[in-house]
Amino acid sequence: MEFQTLEVRGLNKSSLLANKAKAFVSPFEDVCCRLYGMIEETPQDVFCIIDSSGTMHGVFSYTRGQLVLPCLPYDRQNVKDALQDFFYNHRVFCLSGKIEFCRIAKTALYAAATQSLEEERLFYFFKHEAPPESKVIPGITFFQCCKKDSEEMMPLQLEYIKEEVLPKKMKLNPPVERLSLDRAVKKGFVYALKTAEGKICAKAQINARSPRYELVGGVFTAPEYRGKGFASFLMSSLIQKTALEGRRAVLFAGQRNLPALLLYRSLGFKEIGEYSISYFTK
């Protein structure tokens, strides 16, 4: 099997490959929540590594924004060869996922010799294991954001992108971030806290949803409201909502972000592995 030639083939909604891809990713659904959701929602952005008999050896995304999300449980040369051929003709901006899967994809990308690594960030990946807790802060309201909240939310969103997301060599693009926020709000994925005076003071969102999990991200509290337990209240409320829908919350946090690590562990999240996000030359 190691020396069997493999090919990369795209999915589509009517293809039997989509069901095979979901079955392949299912054992890794927690760390591949976003990829699983893409198989269901945007299969045109998902590719599988397959042999002549139709057996799958890997699944990954490749979007118009050059985002790669890999599910590559088999560290085999023929898997890397198939990816290398793909990367010869497909440039990558961002590679994101379980660190072991990303190492395989990076090996193939380096072998293609078309791009070099610009920046890499390392995270711990967490799954919520404990029963959800109820928390209350007098005068603070947890709510699901709607279209009318987007304008007020934008300063908080831009601060979050600058502090937590933006690669060092990239400039902030407010119109693009507004479009991204509007899309998330339209899907009902954005949640926030509001003070008694009606000011939005903290935010979080669902970055992906699969049958059993919701990937939580974008957790951010305005600087003037930090140290008051707002992030804990926000997250506990979001965890409860997720549990009521029959799913479990998963997330990743920077390995050097001690406050976030302490927060998530205190809320019942357990570390289940490492996660990496890598940016490459365009």
MIVO-616300 format. One record per residue (C-alpha): x, y, z; residue number from 0; residue in three letters. Coordinates in Angstrom, 3 decimals, padded with zeros to 6 digits, m for minus. Each point is the difference from the previous one (the first is absolute). Layout:
N
SITE         X         Y         Z  pos  code
SITE         X         Y         Z  NUM   ALA
...
//
This chain:
282
SITE         X         Y         Z  pos  code
SITE   000.000   000.000   000.000    0   MET
SITE   002.958   002.295   000.708    1   GLU
SITE   001.044  m000.041  m003.652    2   PHE
SITE  m003.446   000.017  m001.591    3   GLN
SITE  m000.519   003.121  m002.086    4   THR
SITE  m002.707   002.269   001.400    5   LEU
SITE  m001.912   002.853  m001.622    6   GLU
SITE  m001.724   003.113   001.279    7   VAL
SITE  m003.654   000.274  m000.950    8   ARG
SITE  m002.518   002.755   000.787    9   GLY
SITE  m003.399  m000.540   001.601   10   LEU
SITE  m003.405   001.246  m001.054   11   ASN
SITE  m003.475  m000.185   001.508   12   LYS
SITE  m001.153  m002.923  m002.126   13   SER
SITE   003.194  m001.998   000.346   14   SER
SITE   000.189  m003.172   002.048   15   LEU
SITE   003.436   001.256   000.986   16   LEU
SITE  m001.632   002.564   002.304   17   ALA
SITE  m001.486  m002.758   002.160   18   ASN
SITE   003.284  m001.872  m000.049   19   LYS
SITE   001.818   003.181   001.006   20   ALA
SITE  m002.340   000.551   002.962   21   LYS
SITE   000.537  m003.594   001.129   22   ALA
SITE   003.776   000.483  m000.306   23   PHE
SITE   000.035   003.254   001.990   24   VAL
SITE  m002.559  m001.154   002.601   25   SER
SITE   002.519  m001.583   002.428   26   PRO
SITE   001.793   003.371   000.074   27   PHE
SITE  m003.154   002.148  m000.026   28   GLU
SITE   000.990   001.914   003.148   29   ASP
SITE   003.334   001.314  m001.353   30   VAL
SITE  m001.350   000.119  m003.585   31   CYS
SITE  m003.355   001.617   000.822   32   CYS
SITE   000.408   002.727  m002.611   33   ARG
SITE   001.076  m002.414  m002.725   34   LEU
SITE  m002.958  m002.285   000.746   35   TYR
SITE  m002.351   002.969  m000.268   36   GLY
SITE   001.522   000.941  m003.355   37   MET
SITE  m000.664  m003.500  m001.373   38   ILE
SITE  m003.685   000.624   000.707   39   GLU
SITE  m000.224   003.692  m000.946   40   GLU
SITE   002.677   000.689  m002.641   41   THR
SITE   001.161  m003.359  m001.408   42   PRO
SITE   001.471   001.836  m003.002   43   GLN
SITE   002.751   001.152   002.390   44   ASP
SITE   000.837  m003.506   001.229   45   VAL
SITE   002.346  m002.563  m001.561   46   PHE
SITE   000.797  m003.609   000.773   47   CYS
SITE   003.095  m002.096  m000.524   48   ILE
SITE  m001.163  m003.266  m001.509   49   ILE
SITE   001.410  m003.181  m001.531   50   ASP
SITE  m001.147  m001.940  m003.074   51   SER
SITE  m002.428  m002.102   002.052   52   SER
SITE  m001.744   003.065   001.448   53   GLY
SITE   001.545  m000.288   003.468   54   THR
SITE   000.678   003.343   001.682   55   MET
SITE   003.379   000.866   001.458   56   HIS
SITE  m000.600   003.651   000.914   57   GLY
SITE  m002.412   002.930  m000.222   58   VAL
SITE   000.808   003.705  m000.113   59   PHE
SITE  m001.506   003.360  m000.911   60   SER
SITE   001.285   002.462  m002.549   61   TYR
SITE  m002.022   003.205  m000.187   62   THR
SITE   000.069   003.040  m002.235   63   ARG
SITE   001.849   001.721   002.842   64   GLY
SITE   002.677  m002.742  m000.194   65   GLN
SITE  m000.882  m001.480   003.396   66   LEU
SITE   000.983  m003.630   000.579   67   VAL
SITE  m001.606  m002.016   002.812   68   LEU
SITE   001.483  m003.516  m000.002   69   PRO
SITE  m001.227  m003.327   001.341   70   CYS
SITE   003.053  m002.165  m000.667   71   LEU
SITE   000.220  m002.884   002.476   72   PRO
SITE   002.370  m002.054  m002.184   73   TYR
SITE   003.602   001.208  m000.070   74   ASP
SITE   000.902  m001.791  m003.241   75   ARG
SITE   002.173   001.039  m002.903   76   GLN
SITE  m002.703  m000.570  m002.607   77   ASN
SITE  m002.315   002.353   001.914   78   VAL
SITE   002.728   002.663  m000.009   79   LYS
SITE   000.675  m000.622  m003.696   80   ASP
SITE  m003.658   000.582  m000.888   81   ALA
SITE  m000.048   003.210   002.043   82   LEU
SITE   003.289   001.136  m001.525   83   GLN
SITE  m001.463  m000.326  m003.499   84   ASP
SITE  m003.018   002.030   001.110   85   PHE
SITE   002.130   002.734   001.576   86   PHE
SITE   002.045   000.426  m003.182   87   TYR
SITE  m003.054   001.711  m001.510   88   ASN
SITE  m001.805   001.328   003.088   89   HIS
SITE   001.583   002.670   002.140   90   ARG
SITE  m000.711  m000.032   003.738   91   VAL
SITE  m000.568   003.019   002.219   92   PHE
SITE  m000.994  m001.718   003.236   93   CYS
SITE   000.313  m003.567   001.290   94   LEU
SITE  m002.002  m000.670   003.156   95   SER
SITE  m000.721  m003.139   001.992   96   GLY
SITE   001.160  m002.794   002.289   97   LYS
SITE   003.764   000.348   000.202   98   ILE
SITE   000.740  m003.547  m001.191   99   GLU
SITE  m002.199   000.473  m003.074  100   PHE
SITE   001.607   003.364  m000.754  101   CYS
SITE   003.504  m001.458   000.154  102   ARG
SITE  m000.881  m002.445  m002.771  103   ILE
SITE  m001.493   002.784  m002.140  104   ALA
SITE   003.018   002.262   000.615  105   LYS
SITE   002.394  m002.752  m001.046  106   THR
SITE  m001.868  m000.255  m003.313  107   ALA
SITE  m000.118   003.772  m000.409  108   LEU
SITE   003.736   000.359   000.620  109   TYR
SITE   000.677  m002.827  m002.477  110   ALA
SITE  m001.985   001.908  m002.633  111   ALA
SITE   002.536   002.821   000.568  112   ALA
SITE  m002.402   002.749  m001.061  113   THR
SITE  m000.408   001.836   003.326  114   GLN
SITE   001.673   000.581   003.340  115   SER
SITE  m001.306   000.347   003.537  116   LEU
SITE  m000.653   003.556   001.181  117   GLU
SITE  m001.411  m000.573   003.485  118   GLU
SITE  m001.174  m002.859   002.202  119   GLU
SITE  m002.139   000.120   003.125  120   ARG
SITE  m000.417  m002.872   002.449  121   LEU
SITE  m003.091  m000.725   002.050  122   PHE
SITE  m001.487  m002.541   002.372  123   TYR
SITE  m003.262  m001.529  m001.177  124   PHE
SITE  m002.751  m000.420   002.597  125   PHE
SITE  m003.260  m001.924   000.269  126   LYS
SITE  m002.615   000.833   002.629  127   HIS
SITE  m000.374  m002.982   002.339  128   GLU
SITE  m001.861   001.245   003.097  129   ALA
SITE  m003.733   000.686   000.433  130   PRO
SITE  m000.754   003.612  m001.003  131   PRO
SITE  m000.218   002.460   002.877  132   GLU
SITE  m002.393   002.890   000.442  133   SER
SITE   001.634   003.345   000.698  134   LYS
SITE  m001.631   003.373   000.550  135   VAL
SITE   001.443   003.506   000.210  136   ILE
SITE  m002.570   002.588   001.137  137   PRO
SITE  m000.705   002.573  m002.693  138   GLY
SITE   001.767  m001.979  m002.743  139   ILE
SITE  m002.041  m001.703  m002.725  140   THR
SITE   001.030  m002.854  m002.287  141   PHE
SITE  m001.626   000.211  m003.424  142   PHE
SITE   000.178  m001.175  m003.596  143   GLN
SITE   001.015   002.807  m002.337  144   CYS
SITE  m002.156   001.060  m002.931  145   CYS
SITE   000.581   002.299  m002.964  146   LYS
SITE  m000.599   003.208   001.944  147   LYS
SITE   002.827  m000.888   002.415  148   ASP
SITE   002.716  m000.268  m002.656  149   SER
SITE   000.887   003.699  m000.081  150   GLU
SITE   000.538   000.194   003.751  151   GLU
SITE   001.833  m003.311  m000.031  152   MET
SITE   002.584   001.054  m002.598  153   MET
SITE   002.498   001.854   002.257  154   PRO
SITE   000.152  m003.059   002.267  155   LEU
SITE   000.333  m002.303  m003.003  156   GLN
SITE   002.854   002.029  m001.491  157   LEU
SITE   001.864   000.076   003.317  158   GLU
SITE  m000.352  m003.771   000.239  159   TYR
SITE   001.331  m000.494  m003.550  160   ILE
SITE   002.999   002.258   000.680  161   LYS
SITE   000.892  m001.628   003.326  162   GLU
SITE  m000.767  m003.649  m000.649  163   GLU
SITE  m000.244  m000.801  m003.716  164   VAL
SITE   001.825   002.282  m002.420  165   LEU
SITE   003.338  m001.315  m001.311  166   PRO
SITE   002.880   002.355   000.782  167   LYS
SITE   000.556   001.109  m003.602  168   LYS
SITE  m003.672   000.520  m000.890  169   MET
SITE  m001.930   003.242   000.310  170   LYS
SITE  m003.455   000.165   001.515  171   LEU
SITE  m002.759   000.130  m002.623  172   ASN
SITE  m003.158   001.355   001.709  173   PRO
SITE  m002.370  m000.529  m002.990  174   PRO
SITE   001.002  m003.675  m000.222  175   VAL
SITE  m000.398  m000.438   003.759  176   GLU
SITE  m003.412   001.671  m000.112  177   ARG
SITE  m001.109  m002.376  m002.741  178   LEU
SITE   001.229  m002.970   002.040  179   SER
SITE  m001.795   001.253   003.105  180   LEU
SITE  m003.236   000.617  m001.895  181   ASP
SITE   000.078  m003.543  m001.371  182   ARG
SITE   000.540  m001.488   003.459  183   ALA
SITE  m002.805   002.127   001.459  184   VAL
SITE  m002.353  m001.039  m002.803  185   LYS
SITE   000.683  m003.663   000.806  186   LYS
SITE  m000.769   000.647   003.667  187   GLY
SITE   003.560  m000.784   001.045  188   PHE
SITE   000.910   003.163   001.947  189   VAL
SITE  m000.723   000.509   003.715  190   TYR
SITE   000.840   002.838   002.343  191   ALA
SITE  m000.430   001.558   003.421  192   LEU
SITE  m001.730   003.315   000.508  193   LYS
SITE   000.228   002.282   003.035  194   THR
SITE  m002.992   001.539   001.768  195   ALA
SITE   000.749   003.156  m002.007  196   GLU
SITE  m000.322  m001.960  m003.233  197   GLY
SITE   003.686  m000.131  m000.946  198   LYS
SITE   001.434  m003.161  m001.589  199   ILE
SITE   002.971  m000.925   002.170  200   CYS
SITE   001.008  m003.524  m001.061  201   ALA
SITE  m000.513  m002.322  m002.951  202   LYS
SITE   000.416  m003.567  m001.215  203   ALA
SITE  m001.146  m001.955  m003.017  204   GLN
SITE  m000.515  m003.434  m001.433  205   ILE
SITE   002.663  m000.426  m002.675  206   ASN
SITE  m001.259  m003.378  m001.185  207   ALA
SITE  m002.738  m002.516   000.699  208   ARG
SITE  m000.121  m003.748  m000.590  209   SER
SITE  m002.516  m002.626   001.163  210   PRO
SITE   001.655  m000.466   003.405  211   ARG
SITE   002.095   003.130   000.565  212   TYR
SITE   000.164   003.773  m000.193  213   GLU
SITE   003.365   001.677  m000.435  214   LEU
SITE   000.018   003.119   002.173  215   VAL
SITE   002.290   002.901  m000.835  216   GLY
SITE   000.289   003.756  m000.083  217   GLY
SITE  m000.246   000.260   003.789  218   VAL
SITE   000.903   003.559   000.907  219   PHE
SITE  m000.765   002.434   002.823  220   THR
SITE   000.437   003.765  m000.346  221   ALA
SITE   003.106   001.042   001.992  222   PRO
SITE  m001.938   002.209   002.411  223   GLU
SITE  m002.221  m002.944   001.039  224   TYR
SITE   002.696  m002.601   000.587  225   ARG
SITE   000.572  m001.614   003.388  226   GLY
SITE  m003.699   000.057   000.872  227   LYS
SITE  m000.948  m003.579  m000.935  228   GLY
SITE  m001.696   001.001  m003.251  229   PHE
SITE   001.832  m002.539  m002.183  230   ALA
SITE  m000.923  m002.787   002.425  231   SER
SITE  m003.662   001.043  m000.058  232   PHE
SITE  m000.004   000.289  m003.782  233   LEU
SITE   001.606  m003.400  m000.536  234   MET
SITE  m002.130  m001.834   002.567  235   SER
SITE  m003.119   001.419  m001.651  236   SER
SITE   001.207  m001.068  m003.447  237   LEU
SITE   000.904  m003.482   001.276  238   ILE
SITE  m003.504  m000.386   001.431  239   GLN
SITE  m001.563   001.026  m003.298  240   LYS
SITE   002.182  m002.468  m001.873  241   THR
SITE  m000.890  m002.820   002.413  242   ALA
SITE  m003.727   000.684  m000.357  243   LEU
SITE   000.397  m000.508  m003.757  244   GLU
SITE   001.596  m003.404   000.588  245   GLY
SITE   003.555   001.044  m000.815  246   ARG
SITE   003.229   000.506   001.917  247   ARG
SITE   002.227   003.048  m000.159  248   ALA
SITE   003.569  m000.275  m001.296  249   VAL
SITE   002.598   002.737  m000.411  250   LEU
SITE   003.704   000.733  m000.216  251   PHE
SITE   002.062   002.481   001.996  252   ALA
SITE   003.537   001.296  m000.403  253   GLY
SITE   002.590  m001.986   001.941  254   GLN
SITE   001.362   003.240   001.499  255   ARG
SITE  m003.402   001.541   000.736  256   ASN
SITE  m000.059  m000.874   003.699  257   LEU
SITE  m003.194   001.941   000.896  258   PRO
SITE  m001.953  m001.794  m002.755  259   ALA
SITE   001.411  m003.408   000.974  260   LEU
SITE  m000.930   000.546   003.646  261   LEU
SITE  m003.481   001.185  m000.974  262   LEU
SITE  m000.816  m002.956  m002.226  263   TYR
SITE   001.348  m002.556   002.449  264   ARG
SITE  m002.048   001.577   002.806  265   SER
SITE  m003.127  m000.397  m002.154  266   LEU
SITE   000.489  m003.741  m000.477  267   GLY
SITE   001.939  m000.112  m003.270  268   PHE
SITE   002.570  m002.785  m000.317  269   LYS
SITE   003.050   000.129  m002.245  270   GLU
SITE  m000.173  m002.701  m002.685  271   ILE
SITE   002.946   000.938  m002.207  272   GLY
SITE   001.921   002.735  m001.740  273   GLU
SITE  m001.124   002.200  m002.878  274   TYR
SITE   001.963   002.216  m002.358  275   SER
SITE  m000.716   002.853  m002.391  276   ILE
SITE   002.673   000.718  m002.606  277   SER
SITE   000.164   002.841  m002.514  278   TYR
SITE   001.993  m000.247  m003.226  279   PHE
SITE   001.382   002.422  m002.581  280   THR
SITE  m002.567   001.038  m002.578  281   LYS
//
